[in-house]
């Protein structure tokens, strides 16, 4: 009987188990279908889903977790699987899913709103993908959700208010997205929320006071947004808060009462607009480890004491307006303070000795304040100090030798002070010293050789001091040196060859010293060198050929030395961006190999004796911004290859022997700001295409053989400051379009063949200041009154022309004018009294000018009248003379007529007795009578006329 009952029970168990297996198999089959559809939406280059196949049990598929009875998929973790593609809405069919983690992949597209159907979902991780679109409000329908981390995506729009429905939520991570709008007040309903991360978005408006409802909140980060207004006082009620990060927003007002946040260990309010004093209640935060209030508008005294904040390790108060003294109780013996920054506050006074009690300090930053006096010798009390920043203050006196006792010091920044004296030899004890910045002080003496014992040094910057003597011969001991900056001192002697042993050196700046000798050939070992500046020294000799081995050079400046020979050794690198060899004695041709450095932006070879043409290979220099080849002996025509350098801003070829025509392709250089082709042999006309160089500030074409007229298109150069065309063969009128050059402050057109009048339109050049020079031309007409509008003009030269008329009185109003030359023209009349202070040489060669500084007009025998009056006087004189002549002729004729009558009467009365006498009245000389010449009258035998006898 018992056996029969037992068999029945086993039968029933078998049936039930069979039904169970069939049900489980059916449910698994459904999940398998949807999972394979989900797989099809992913791109799987790393084959993370390779075992997702119907041939295997889904509970063994990679990344999946099944329930204990293996009836349901309850977890999917495909984090960091290298997946791309989109998230399939079919995930919503995995109704038993509790955890979904697709984080740290490359998924794109929107977050499917269908995820809101996963009613059993507790954790959703989609962070660090490329998901876009808005956060679907359907996520607020997940009643069991505890963790929602979807940050570090491209999500945009506002945070949906439905988030407030997730009453079980503990973690909300929405950081590093593109979210905007305000923080919804509904977040205050999340009573279980422990972590809220909203940082690095574009959220605006104030934080709602409802945040105080999240009384379990431990971590609140909303940094790097655009939140504004006051920090809500309700935050002070979040008694569980451990981390509060509101940095880099636009919060204003005062720091709220936070003294009750006894669990707070991290408080960061940097980069806001908070004002007022630092609340003393912050001293109650006994668990606080890091406090950063930098970058605000806080003022008043420093009301913080590490004696109360016993766990404080980092205190950053830089970039505020704090003032006053540091309290003597600021640091106690048991202080844990490791970092203190008071930089950029404007604090004054002497070095605060109270800080010397902060024995645990590792980093001290008092830079950019107004501290003065000497650096205390007790500085060595800070035995753990690794970084000391005292730069940009007014510290004076000598550097204390005790600084050599700071055996842990790695970074020493004292630049921008008034420190004097020598570097103490004790500096050589700092074996851990990595960086020493002493630049912009008044230190002097030799650089101690003990410095080279600091073999951990990577950066030395002593720029702008008065160090003298030679560079230590043992400098090569600094094997880790990356930067050596000794520019602008008074160092002399030769560059030590051991410098070549600093094989990690990347930047070497020895410019502006008194160094001599040649460049050491050992420099060839500096394979990491990218910058070398040796300008303004007295280095001489040719360059070592071994410099060709320096393949990483980017910036070379050897200008203003006495170097000679070929520049070929500097062309080994194809990474050059700047090459400046100005004012040396380099010779030979420009190496075409330079063009292999396709990133060259500045080439300055001026002031050498280079010959030959510009290499055609320069067509490869498409990034070139500045090319200065002036003051050499280069020749040839400007090749069209240079037209590829469309980024050129400075193009100087002056003082060479270039010839041919100025090329029209220069007009394509839209960014050209300076063009100087002066003192060459260019001929032909000025190309009108130069008018297209709208950014041009200086155009200098003087001392060439250019001819023709000034193209009116130059009037389009509205930014032009300097126009110098003097010393050519230009002719024609000065174009009126020049009036459009209203930023011009220097205009030189002298020594040409310009004709016509000076344009009245020049009055528009109101910025003209340095000079207006139109001398040595063939200009005519009067000086325009309108030139008196050039109120900034300092020099005016109109000499050696054909100008006439009076000197305009308006020129006397040019109060800035201190040099004037109107000599050798046809000017006349009285000079304006304002010109009396100029030398007489400014007006010579104008014969009809008078007045100071010339001869006075009133005392001059040459008192010239206006042209109209002169003509009237001449006409009157001619008319009067004509009338007088006519009257005289009339009188003579009357006398002659009367005389003839008397003579006839006498002949009739006396016959011929006087015939002989009459013949003697005319005495002719020689044969004059016969030849029709003149005879002399014999007055002795003349008989007075009857009229004269009557008058007696």
C-alpha positions in Angstrom: 0.0 0.0 0.0 2.8 2.4 0.9 4.5 1.4 -2.3 1.4 2.2 -4.4 1.1 5.6 -2.7 4.7 6.4 -3.3 4.4 5.6 -7.0 1.4 7.9 -7.3 3.4 10.7 -5.7 6.3 10.2 -8.0 4.0 10.2 -11.0 2.4 13.5 -9.9 5.8 15.0 -9.3 7.0 14.0 -12.8 4.0 15.6 -14.4 4.4 18.8 -12.5 8.2 18.9 -13.3 7.5 18.3 -16.9 5.0 21.2 -17.0 7.5 23.4 -15.3 10.3 22.6 -17.8 8.0 23.2 -20.7 7.0 26.6 -19.3 10.6 27.6 -18.6 11.6 26.6 -22.1 8.8 28.7 -23.6 9.7 31.8 -21.7 13.4 31.4 -22.5 12.6 31.0 -26.1 10.7 34.4 -26.1 13.7 36.2 -24.4 16.0 34.6 -26.9 14.0 36.0 -29.8 14.1 39.6 -28.5 17.7 39.3 -27.5 18.7 38.3 -31.1 16.7 41.3 -32.4 18.6 43.5 -29.9 21.9 42.1 -31.0 21.1 43.0 -34.6 20.9 46.7 -33.7 24.5 46.7 -32.4 27.7 46.8 -34.3 30.1 44.4 -32.6 33.7 44.8 -34.0 35.2 43.1 -30.9 32.8 40.1 -31.1 31.6 40.6 -27.6 28.2 39.0 -28.6 29.7 36.1 -30.6 28.1 33.5 -28.4 24.6 35.1 -28.6 23.2 32.2 -30.6 20.0 30.1 -30.6 22.2 27.0 -30.3 23.2 27.8 -26.7 21.3 28.6 -23.6 20.7 32.3 -23.2 21.8 32.2 -19.6 25.3 31.5 -20.9 25.4 34.4 -23.3 28.0 37.0 -22.6 26.8 39.9 -20.4 23.5 38.3 -19.4 22.3 37.3 -16.0 19.3 35.1 -15.5 17.1 34.6 -12.5 17.8 31.7 -10.1 15.2 29.6 -11.8 16.8 30.6 -15.2 13.4 31.5 -16.4 14.1 35.2 -17.0 16.9 37.5 -18.0 17.3 40.0 -15.1 20.6 41.6 -16.0 22.4 42.8 -19.1 25.9 44.2 -18.6 27.7 45.0 -21.9 29.8 47.8 -20.5 33.1 48.5 -22.3 32.3 46.0 -25.0 33.3 48.2 -28.0 29.7 48.3 -29.2 28.3 50.9 -31.6 25.0 51.3 -33.3 21.8 52.2 -31.5 19.8 51.0 -28.5 17.0 48.8 -29.7 13.5 49.6 -28.4 13.1 45.8 -28.2 14.9 45.8 -24.9 11.5 46.8 -23.4 10.3 43.2 -24.0 12.7 42.0 -21.4 10.1 42.7 -18.8 12.1 41.0 -15.9 15.2 43.1 -16.5 16.5 44.7 -13.3 19.9 45.9 -14.5 20.8 47.4 -17.9 24.4 48.5 -18.3 25.5 49.7 -21.8 28.0 52.2 -20.5 31.4 53.1 -22.0 30.6 52.2 -25.6 30.1 54.1 -28.8 26.3 53.9 -29.0 24.5 56.7 -30.8 21.0 57.8 -31.5 18.3 58.6 -28.9 17.4 56.8 -25.6 14.3 54.7 -26.5 11.3 55.9 -24.7 10.2 52.3 -24.6 12.6 51.7 -21.7 9.9 53.3 -19.6 8.1 49.9 -19.8 10.7 48.0 -17.8 8.8 48.2 -14.5 11.3 46.0 -12.7 14.4 48.0 -13.7 16.5 49.0 -10.8 19.7 50.2 -12.4 20.2 51.9 -15.8 23.7 52.7 -16.9 24.1 54.4 -20.3 26.9 56.8 -19.5 29.9 57.5 -21.7 28.4 57.0 -25.2 27.3 59.3 -27.9 23.6 59.2 -27.3 21.7 62.3 -28.4 18.3 63.8 -28.2 16.3 64.6 -25.1 15.9 62.5 -22.0 12.6 60.7 -22.5 10.1 61.6 -19.8 9.0 58.0 -19.9 12.0 57.2 -17.7 9.9 58.7 -14.9 7.6 55.6 -15.1 10.2 53.3 -13.6 8.9 52.9 -10.1 11.7 50.7 -8.8 14.6 52.6 -10.4 17.4 53.2 -7.9 20.3 54.2 -10.1 20.1 56.3 -13.3 23.4 57.2 -14.8 23.2 58.5 -18.4 25.8 61.3 -18.3 28.8 61.8 -20.6 26.6 61.8 -23.7 25.3 64.3 -26.2 21.9 64.6 -24.6 20.2 68.0 -24.8 17.1 69.7 -23.7 15.7 70.1 -20.2 15.7 67.6 -17.3 12.2 66.1 -17.4 10.0 66.9 -14.4 8.9 63.2 -14.4 12.3 62.5 -12.7 10.5 63.5 -9.5 8.4 60.3 -9.8 11.4 58.1 -9.2 10.9 57.9 -5.4 13.3 55.0 -5.0 16.1 56.8 -6.8 19.4 56.9 -5.0 21.9 57.9 -7.7 21.1 60.4 -10.5 24.0 61.1 -12.9 23.4 63.5 -15.7 26.9 65.1 -16.0 28.9 66.0 -19.1 26.0 66.5 -21.4 24.4 69.4 -23.2 21.4 69.8 -20.9 19.9 73.3 -20.5 17.1 75.0 -18.7 16.6 74.9 -15.0 17.0 72.2 -12.3 13.4 71.0 -11.8 12.0 71.6 -8.3 10.5 68.1 -8.5 14.0 66.7 -7.6 13.1 67.7 -4.1 10.7 64.8 -4.0 13.5 62.3 -4.2 13.7 61.5 -0.5 16.1 58.6 -1.0 18.5 60.4 -3.3 22.1 60.1 -2.1 24.1 61.3 -5.2 23.1 64.1 -7.6 25.6 64.8 -10.4 24.7 67.6 -12.8 28.1 69.0 -13.6 29.4 70.1 -17.0 26.1 71.1 -18.7 24.5 74.4 -19.6 21.9 74.5 -16.8 20.7 78.0 -15.9 18.5 79.7 -13.3 19.0 79.3 -9.5 19.0 76.0 -7.7 15.5 75.4 -6.4 15.2 75.6 -2.6 13.3 72.3 -2.8 16.7 70.7 -2.9 16.5 70.8 0.8 13.9 68.0 0.6 16.7 65.5 -0.4 17.6 65.0 3.2 19.7 61.8 2.4 21.8 63.6 -0.2 25.5 62.9 0.3 27.0 64.0 -3.0 25.8 67.1 -4.9 27.9 68.3 -7.9 26.6 70.9 -10.2 29.9 72.6 -11.3 30.6 74.0 -14.7 27.1 75.2 -15.6 25.5 78.6 -15.8 23.6 78.5 -12.6 23.0 81.8 -11.0 21.4 83.6 -8.1 22.0 82.9 -4.4 23.1 79.5 -3.2 19.8 78.3 -1.5 20.0 78.3 2.3 18.2 75.0 2.3 21.4 73.3 1.3 22.5 74.0 4.9 19.8 71.5 6.0 21.3 68.6 4.1 22.9 67.1 7.2 24.1 64.0 5.3 26.0 66.0 2.7 29.6 65.0 2.3 30.5 66.6 -1.1 29.3 70.0 -2.3 30.7 71.1 -5.7 29.1 74.2 -7.2 32.3 75.5 -8.9 32.4 77.6 -12.1 28.9 78.9 -12.2 27.5 82.4 -11.7 26.3 82.2 -8.1 26.2 85.6 -6.4 25.4 86.9 -2.9 27.0 85.6 0.3 28.0 82.1 1.2 25.0 80.6 3.1 25.1 79.1 6.6 26.8 75.7 6.2 28.1 75.2 9.7 25.6 72.4 10.4 26.9 70.2 7.7 29.0 68.1 10.0 29.6 65.3 7.5 30.9 67.7 4.8 34.5 66.8 3.7 34.7 68.6 0.3 33.4 72.1 -0.4 34.2 73.7 -3.7 32.7 77.1 -4.6 35.4 78.4 -6.9 34.8 80.5 -10.0 31.6 82.2 -9.0 30.6 85.8 -8.0 30.2 85.3 -4.3 30.9 88.3 -2.2 31.1 89.4 1.4 33.3 88.0 4.1 34.2 84.3 4.6 31.7 83.1 7.2 33.3 82.2 10.4 30.8 79.3 10.7 32.9 77.4 8.2 35.3 76.7 11.2 32.6 74.4 12.5 33.1 71.9 9.6 35.4 69.7 11.6 35.4 66.9 8.9 36.2 69.2 6.0 39.3 68.2 4.1 39.2 70.4 1.1 37.9 74.0 0.9 38.1 76.0 -2.3 36.7 79.5 -2.4 38.9 80.8 -5.1 37.9 83.0 -8.0 35.1 85.0 -6.3 34.7 88.5 -4.9 35.2 87.6 -1.3 36.6 90.4 0.9 37.5 91.1 4.5 39.9 89.2 6.8 40.8 85.5 6.7 38.5 84.1 9.3 39.6 80.5 9.1 41.6 78.5 11.6 43.0 75.1 11.0 43.0 74.7 14.8 39.2 74.2 14.5 39.1 72.5 11.1 41.5 69.8 12.3 41.1 67.7 9.2 41.6 70.4 6.6 44.3 69.5 4.1 43.6 71.9 1.2 42.7 75.6 1.5 42.5 77.6 -1.7 41.5 81.2 -1.4 43.2 82.7 -4.5 41.7 85.3 -6.8 39.6 87.2 -4.3 39.9 90.5 -2.5 40.9 89.3 0.9 43.0 91.6 3.2 44.3 91.9 6.7 46.7 89.7 8.7 46.7 86.0 9.1 45.8 85.1 12.7 48.5 83.7 14.9 46.2 80.7 15.6 45.7 80.0 12.0 48.0 76.9 12.2 48.6 74.8 15.3 51.1 72.0 15.8 48.6 69.3 15.0 47.5 71.0 11.7 47.1 68.7 8.8 47.2 71.6 6.2 49.2 70.5 3.2 48.2 73.1 0.6 47.5 76.8 1.1 46.9 79.3 -1.7 46.3 83.0 -1.1 47.4 84.0 -4.6 46.1 87.1 -6.4 44.3 88.8 -3.5 46.3 92.0 -3.1 47.4 91.2 0.5 50.2 93.4 1.7 52.7 93.5 4.5 55.6 91.2 5.2 55.8 87.5 4.8 53.2 86.1 7.3 55.4 84.4 9.8 52.2 82.7 11.2 52.4 80.3 8.2 55.7 78.9 9.5 53.7 77.1 12.2 52.0 75.1 9.4 54.6 72.4 9.7 52.8 69.9 7.4 52.6 72.4 4.5 53.7 71.0 1.2 52.5 73.6 -1.2 52.4 77.3 -0.3 51.3 79.9 -2.8 51.4 83.6 -1.9 52.0 84.8 -5.5 50.6 87.9 -7.1 50.0 89.9 -3.9 51.7 93.0 -2.4 54.0 91.3 0.1 57.3 93.1 0.7 60.4 92.8 2.8 62.7 89.9 2.9 62.0 86.3 2.7 62.5 85.1 6.3 65.4 82.9 7.1 63.1 80.7 9.2 61.5 79.5 6.0 63.3 76.2 6.6 60.8 75.4 9.3 58.5 74.2 6.6 60.5 71.0 6.2 57.9 69.2 4.1 57.6 72.0 1.6 57.7 70.8 -2.0 56.3 73.9 -3.9 56.9 77.5 -2.9 55.3 80.2 -5.0 56.2 83.8 -3.9 56.3 85.2 -7.4 54.9 88.6 -8.5 55.2 90.4 -5.1 57.6 93.1 -3.9 60.0 90.9 -1.9 63.4 92.4 -1.6 66.7 91.7 0.0 68.8 88.6 -0.6 67.7 85.0 -1.0 68.3 83.5 2.5 70.9 80.6 2.5 68.5 78.7 4.7 66.4 77.9 1.7 69.0 75.2 1.0 67.6 73.3 4.0 64.3 72.7 2.3 65.4 69.2 1.3 62.0 68.3 -0.2 61.7 71.4 -2.3 60.8 70.6 -6.0 59.4 73.9 -7.3 60.8 77.3 -6.4 59.1 80.3 -8.0 60.3 83.7 -7.0 60.1 85.6 -10.2 58.7 89.2 -10.5 60.1 90.5 -7.2 62.9 92.9 -6.3 65.3 90.3 -4.9 68.9 91.3 -5.0 72.3 89.8 -4.4 73.7 86.4 -5.4 72.2 83.0 -5.6 73.4 81.3 -2.3 75.7 78.4 -2.9 73.5 76.4 -0.5 71.0 76.1 -3.3 73.2 73.2 -4.4 71.8 71.1 -1.5 68.3 70.9 -3.1 68.7 67.4 -4.6 65.0 67.2 -5.4 64.7 70.6 -7.0 63.1 70.3 -10.4 62.1 73.9 -11.3 63.7 77.2 -10.3 62.2 80.5 -11.6 64.1 83.6 -10.5 63.4 85.7 -13.6 62.5 89.4 -13.4 64.4 90.3 -10.3 67.6 92.3 -9.6 69.9 89.5 -8.7 73.6 89.7 -9.7 76.9 88.0 -9.4 77.9 84.7 -10.9 75.6 81.7 -11.4 77.1 79.4 -8.7 78.6 76.2 -9.9 76.9 74.5 -6.9 73.6 74.8 -8.8 74.8 72.1 -11.1 74.7 69.7 -8.2 70.8 69.9 -8.4 70.8 67.1 -10.8 67.0 66.8 -10.7 66.6 70.2 -12.3 64.4 70.2 -15.4 63.8 74.0 -15.8 66.0 77.0 -15.0 64.7 80.5 -15.8 66.9 83.4 -14.7 65.7 85.8 -17.4 65.9 89.6 -16.8 68.5 89.8 -14.0 72.1 91.1 -13.8 74.0 87.8 -13.6 77.5 88.2 -14.9 80.5 86.0 -15.4 80.4 82.8 -17.4 77.9 80.0 -17.6 79.2 77.3 -15.3 81.5 74.9 -17.1 79.8 72.0 -15.2 76.3 72.8 -16.6 76.5 69.5 -18.4 75.9 67.7 -15.1 72.2 68.6 -15.4 71.3 65.6 -17.5 67.5 66.1 -16.9 67.5 69.8 -18.0 64.7 70.6 -20.4 64.6 74.4 -20.2 67.6 76.7 -19.8 66.6 80.4 -20.0 69.3 82.9 -19.2 68.3 85.7 -21.6 68.8 89.4 -20.8 71.6 89.2 -18.3 75.3 90.2 -18.5 76.8 86.8 -19.0 80.1 86.8 -20.9 82.7 84.3 -22.1 82.1 81.3 -24.3 79.2 78.9 -24.3 80.5 75.9 -22.4 80.8 72.8 -24.6 79.5 70.6 -21.7 76.1 72.0 -22.5 76.0 69.4 -25.2 75.7 66.8 -22.4 72.2 68.0 -21.5 70.7 65.7 -24.0 67.1 66.2 -22.8 67.3 69.9 -23.4 64.4 71.2 -25.5 64.6 75.0 -25.0 67.8 77.0 -24.9 67.6 80.8 -24.5 70.9 82.6 -24.1 70.0 85.8 -25.9 70.7 89.4 -24.9 74.0 88.7 -23.1 77.7 89.3 -23.9 78.6 85.9 -25.0 81.4 85.5 -27.4 83.2 82.8 -29.3 81.7 80.2 -31.6 78.7 77.9 -31.2 80.0 74.6 -29.8 80.0 71.7 -32.1 78.8 69.6 -29.1 75.3 71.1 -29.7 74.9 68.3 -32.2 74.1 66.0 -29.3 71.0 68.0 -28.3 68.7 65.8 -30.3 65.6 67.0 -28.4 66.3 70.7 -28.9 63.3 72.5 -30.4 64.1 76.1 -29.6 67.4 77.9 -29.6 67.7 81.7 -29.2 71.1 83.2 -29.1 70.4 86.7 -30.5 72.1 89.9 -29.4 75.4 88.5 -28.4 78.9 88.6 -30.0 79.1 85.1 -31.3 81.2 84.7 -34.4 82.6 82.2 -36.9 80.8 79.8 -39.1 78.1 77.4 -37.9 79.2 73.9 -37.0 78.2 71.5 -39.8 77.1 69.0 -37.1 74.1 71.2 -36.3 72.5 69.6 -39.4 71.9 66.6 -37.1 69.3 68.6 -35.0 66.2 67.2 -36.5 63.6 68.5 -34.0 64.4 72.2 -34.2 61.4 74.4 -34.6 62.5 77.9 -33.6 65.9 79.3 -34.4 66.9 82.9 -33.6 70.6 83.7 -34.0 70.1 87.3 -35.1 72.4 90.3 -34.2 75.6 88.4 -33.9 78.8 88.1 -36.0 78.2 84.7 -37.5 79.3 84.0 -41.0 79.5 81.4 -43.7 76.6 79.3 -45.0 73.3 78.8 -43.2 73.0 75.3 -44.6 73.8 73.6 -41.2 70.5 74.9 -39.9 68.4 73.2 -42.5 68.6 69.6 -41.1 65.2 69.9 -39.4 62.1 69.8 -41.5 60.0 71.0 -38.6 61.1 74.6 -38.6 58.5 77.2 -37.9 60.7 80.3 -37.2 64.2 81.1 -38.6 65.7 84.5 -37.7 69.3 85.2 -38.7 69.0 89.0 -39.1 72.1 91.1 -39.0 74.9 88.7 -39.2 77.4 88.1 -42.1 76.0 85.0 -43.6 76.8 84.6 -47.3 76.0 82.3 -50.2 72.6 81.5 -51.5 69.4 80.7 -49.6 69.2 76.9 -49.3 66.3 75.5 -51.2 66.1 72.8 -48.5 64.5 75.4 -46.2 61.3 74.7 -48.2 61.1 71.2 -46.7 59.9 72.8 -43.5 56.4 73.3 -44.8 55.2 74.7 -41.5 57.6 77.7 -41.6 55.7 80.8 -40.6 58.5 83.3 -40.3 61.8 83.6 -42.2 64.0 86.6 -41.4 67.4 86.7 -43.2 67.8 90.5 -43.4 71.1 92.3 -43.0 73.5 89.6 -44.4 75.3 89.3 -47.7 73.2 86.6 -49.3 73.2 86.4 -53.0 71.3 84.7 -55.8 67.6 84.3 -56.3 64.7 83.4 -54.0 64.5 79.5 -54.4 61.6 78.3 -56.5 61.0 75.7 -53.9 59.6 78.4 -51.6 56.3 77.6 -53.4 55.9 74.9 -50.8 55.8 77.4 -47.9 52.0 77.8 -47.8 51.9 78.7 -44.1 54.4 81.5 -44.4 53.3 84.7 -42.6 56.5 86.8 -42.5 59.4 86.8 -45.1 62.1 89.4 -44.6 65.1 89.1 -47.0 65.9 92.8 -46.9 69.4 94.3 -46.9 71.2 91.6 -48.8 72.5 91.3 -52.4 69.7 89.1 -53.8 68.7 89.6 -57.4 66.4 88.3 -60.1 62.7 88.8 -60.6 60.0 87.8 -58.1 59.0 84.3 -59.1 55.3 83.4 -59.3 56.1 80.5 -57.0 55.8 82.9 -54.0 52.2 83.4 -54.9 51.4 80.2 -53.1 52.2 81.8 -49.7 48.7 83.3 -49.5 49.0 83.8 -45.7 51.8 86.3 -46.0 51.4 89.3 -43.8 54.9 90.8 -43.8 56.9 90.8 -47.1 60.2 92.8 -47.0 62.6 92.6 -49.9 64.0 96.2 -49.6 67.7 97.1 -50.2 68.5 94.3 -52.6 69.0 94.1 -56.4 65.7 92.7 -57.5 64.5 93.8 -60.9 61.7 93.4 -63.4 58.1 94.4 -62.8 56.3 94.2 -59.5 54.1 91.1 -60.0 50.3 91.4 -60.1 49.9 88.2 -58.0 50.7 90.3 -54.9 47.1 91.5 -55.1 46.0 88.0 -54.1 47.7 88.2 -50.7 44.5 89.3 -48.9 46.2 89.3 -45.5 49.3 91.3 -46.5 49.9 94.0 -43.9 53.4 95.2 -44.9 55.0 95.3 -48.3 58.4 96.8 -48.7 60.1 96.5 -52.1 62.1 99.8 -51.8 65.7 100.4 -52.9 65.7 97.8 -55.7 65.6 98.0 -59.5 62.0 97.3 -60.1 60.6 99.0 -63.2 57.3 99.3 -65.0 54.1 100.6 -63.4 52.6 100.0 -60.0 50.1 97.2 -60.4 46.6 98.2 -59.8 46.0 94.8 -58.2 47.7 96.0 -55.0 44.4 97.8 -54.4 43.0 94.3 -53.5 45.3 94.0 -50.4 42.7 95.3 -48.1 44.7 94.6 -44.9 47.8 96.5 -46.1 49.2 98.9 -43.5 52.5 99.8 -45.1 53.3 100.1 -48.8 56.9 101.1 -49.5 58.1 101.1 -53.1 60.5 104.0 -52.9 63.9 104.3 -54.7 63.1 102.1 -57.7 62.6 102.8 -61.4 58.8 102.8 -61.4 57.0 104.9 -63.9 53.4 105.8 -65.0 50.7 107.1 -62.7 49.6 106.1 -59.2 46.8 103.7 -59.9 43.5 105.0 -58.4 42.8 101.5 -57.1 45.3 102.2 -54.3 42.5 104.4 -52.8 40.8 101.1 -51.8 43.5 100.5 -49.1 41.4 101.9 -46.3 43.7 100.4 -43.6 46.9 101.9 -45.0 49.1 103.8 -42.5 52.2 104.4 -44.6 52.5 105.1 -48.3 56.0 105.8 -49.6 56.6 106.0 -53.4 59.4 108.6 -53.4 62.4 108.4 -55.6 60.8 106.9 -58.7 59.8 108.2 -62.2 56.1 108.4 -61.5 54.1 111.1 -63.3 50.7 112.5 -63.8 48.4 114.0 -61.3 48.1 112.8 -57.7 44.8 110.9 -57.8 41.9 112.3 -55.8 41.1 108.7 -54.7 44.0 109.1 -52.2 41.4 110.8 -50.0 40.0 107.4 -49.0 43.2 106.5 -47.2 41.8 108.0 -44.0 44.1 106.0 -41.7 47.2 107.2 -43.4 49.7 108.9 -41.1 52.7 109.0 -43.4 52.6 110.0 -47.1 55.8 110.4 -49.2 55.6 111.1 -52.9 58.8 113.2 -53.3 61.4 113.0 -56.1 59.0 112.0 -58.9 57.5 113.9 -61.8 54.0 114.6 -60.6 52.2 117.5 -62.2 49.0 119.4 -61.7 47.6 120.8 -58.5 47.8 119.5 -55.0 44.4 117.8 -54.5 42.0 119.6 -52.2 40.9 116.1 -51.2 44.0 115.6 -49.1 42.1 117.4 -46.3 40.3 114.1 -45.7 43.6 112.5 -44.4 43.0 113.8 -40.9 45.1 111.1 -39.4 48.2 112.2 -41.3 50.8 112.8 -38.7 54.4 111.8 -39.4 54.9 113.6 -42.7 53.4 114.9 -46.0 56.2 115.0 -48.5 55.4 116.2 -52.0 58.8 117.8 -52.6 60.9 117.6 -55.8 58.0 117.3 -58.3 56.4 119.6 -60.9 53.3 120.5 -58.9 51.7 123.8 -59.8 48.8 126.0 -58.6 48.3 127.3 -55.1 48.7 125.5 -51.8 45.2 124.4 -50.9 43.7 126.1 -47.9 42.2 122.7 -46.9 45.7 121.5 -45.8 45.0 123.4 -42.7 42.6 120.7 -41.6 45.5 118.2 -41.1 45.7 119.1 -37.4 48.0 116.2 -36.5 50.6 116.8 -39.1 54.1 117.2 -37.8 56.2 117.6 -41.0 55.2 119.2 -44.3 57.5 119.4 -47.3 56.3 121.0 -50.5 59.8 122.3 -51.7 61.1 122.3 -55.2 57.8 122.5 -57.1 56.1 125.3 -59.1 53.6 126.3 -56.5 52.5 130.0 -56.5 50.2 132.4 -54.7 50.2 133.2 -51.1 51.0 130.8 -48.3 47.5 129.9 -46.8 46.9 131.4 -43.4 45.2 128.0 -42.5 48.6 126.4 -42.3 49.3 128.6 -39.3 46.7 126.6 -37.4 48.7 123.4 -37.6 49.7 123.3 -34.0 51.6 120.0 -34.2 53.7 121.2 -37.2 57.4 121.4 -36.2 59.1 121.0 -39.6 58.1 122.9 -42.7 59.8 123.3 -46.1 58.2 125.5 -48.8 61.4 126.5 -50.4 62.1 126.9 -54.1 58.6 127.6 -55.4 56.9 130.7 -56.8 55.2 131.7 -53.7 54.6 135.4 -52.9 53.1 137.7 -50.3 53.4 137.9 -46.6 54.0 134.8 -44.5 51.5 134.0 -41.8 52.8 135.2 -38.4 52.6 131.6 -37.1 55.6 130.7 -39.3 58.0 133.2 -37.7 59.6 130.5 -35.6 60.6 128.4 -38.6 64.1 128.9 -40.1 64.4 131.1 -43.2 65.7 128.1 -45.1 62.2 126.8 -45.1 61.1 129.6 -47.5 64.2 130.4 -49.6 63.9 130.4 -53.4 60.5 132.2 -53.3 61.7 135.7 -54.4 58.4 137.4 -53.7 57.8 136.1 -50.1 58.3 138.4 -47.2 57.6 138.5 -43.5 59.3 136.8 -40.6 61.6 134.9 -40.7 62.3 136.6 -44.0 62.8 140.3 -44.6 60.0 142.5 -43.3 57.4 143.4 -45.9 57.1 147.1 -44.7 60.9 147.7 -45.0 61.4 145.9 -48.2 62.1 147.7 -51.5 60.3 144.8 -53.0 56.9 145.4 -51.6 54.9 143.3 -54.0 51.3 144.0 -54.7 48.6 141.5 -55.7 48.5 140.5 -59.4 45.4 142.5 -60.2 46.7 145.7 -58.8 50.0 145.3 -60.6 48.2 144.8 -63.9 46.1 148.0 -63.3 49.2 150.1 -62.5 51.0 148.8 -65.6 48.0 149.8 -67.8 47.8 153.2 -66.2 51.6 153.8 -66.7 51.4 152.8 -70.4 48.3 154.9 -71.0 49.9 158.0 -69.4 53.2 157.5 -71.2 51.3 157.3 -74.5 49.4 160.5 -73.8 52.6 162.4 -72.9 54.3 161.2 -76.1 51.4 162.4 -78.2 51.5 165.8 -76.5 55.3 166.1 -77.1 55.0 165.1 -80.7 52.3 167.7 -81.1 54.4 170.5 -79.5 57.5 169.6 -81.7 55.4 169.7 -84.8 54.1 173.1 -83.8 57.6 174.5 -83.2 58.9 173.1 -86.4 56.0 174.6 -88.4 56.7 178.1 -86.8 60.4 177.9 -87.5 59.8 177.0 -91.1 57.6 180.0 -91.5 60.2 182.4 -90.0 63.0 180.9 -92.1 61.0 181.5 -95.4 60.3 185.0 -94.3 64.0 185.8 -93.8 65.0 184.4 -97.2 62.5 186.7 -98.9 63.9 189.9 -97.3 67.7 189.5 -97.8 68.2 187.8 -101.1 71.2 185.5 -101.3 73.6 187.3 -99.0 73.5 184.6 -96.4 73.7 181.7 -98.7 77.2 180.8 -97.5 76.2 181.1 -94.0 73.2 178.8 -94.4 75.4 176.2 -95.9 77.5 176.3 -92.7 74.6 175.6 -90.4 75.0 171.8 -91.0 78.3 170.3 -90.6 78.6 166.6 -91.8 81.5 164.4 -90.8 83.3 162.5 -93.5 81.0 161.1 -96.1 78.0 160.9 -93.8 76.0 163.4 -95.8 76.6 161.5 -98.9 75.6 158.2 -97.3 72.5 159.6 -95.7 74.1 159.6 -92.3 73.5 162.1 -89.5 74.9 165.7 -89.5 75.8 167.8 -86.5 74.0 171.2 -86.4 76.3 174.3 -86.0 74.6 176.3 -83.4 76.8 179.3 -83.8 75.1 180.4 -87.0 71.6 179.5 -85.9 69.1 182.3 -85.9 66.7 182.3 -83.0 63.0 181.8 -83.8 60.8 184.8 -83.6 59.1 183.2 -80.6 62.3 183.0 -78.7 63.1 186.6 -79.5 59.8 187.8 -78.2 60.4 185.9 -75.0 63.6 187.8 -74.4 
